[in-house]
Amino acid sequence: MVRKADLILVMETLHKKAIEDNEPGARGKVFRLGEWGKFEITDPYQKDLSVFENSALLIEQGVNQWLTKF
């Protein structure tokens, strides 16, 4: 899937690094959702509801910023 993808959006820099380390050909097409706003999105798994809500808002913000680029 990574090889066939044109664009891969992730939440955190660690996610980006993991994909690129696993598949060097992915470099240049893996970006954070918060790339344009220069922010990371914390994985809310097993965290408080407030972290989940904040992550959801940042995901929405990141998607909207990406949409303006196309």
C-alpha positions, -999 to +999 in steps of 0.1 A: +000+000+000+028+024+009+045+019-025+013+026-044+002+056-024+008+092-037+003+108-002+005+093+033-007+115+062+002+106+097-004+122+131+031+123+146+067+127+134+074+092+150+048+077+127+064+094+097+099+081+107+086+046+113+071+044+078+101+059+061+125+036+080+104+006+071+100+017+034+126+041+023+108+046-010+081+064+010+103+094+016+088+125+001+052+113+002+048+109+040+037+141+058+020+149+091-016+161+091-003+191+110+025+198+085+011+232+074+003+243+109+035+229+123+018+208+149+018+172+161-014+153+169-012+132+201-025+096+198-054+096+222-055+059+227-061+051+264-059+087+274-085+111+289-114+123+269-099+158+267-069+144+248-093+126+224-113+158+219-081+178+213-068+152+189-101+152+170-100+190+166-064+189+154-072+162+129-101+183+115-078+214+114-050+194+096-074+179+070-088+214+063-053+228+058-044+200+035-076+205+015-066+241+007-034+228-009-052+209-036 
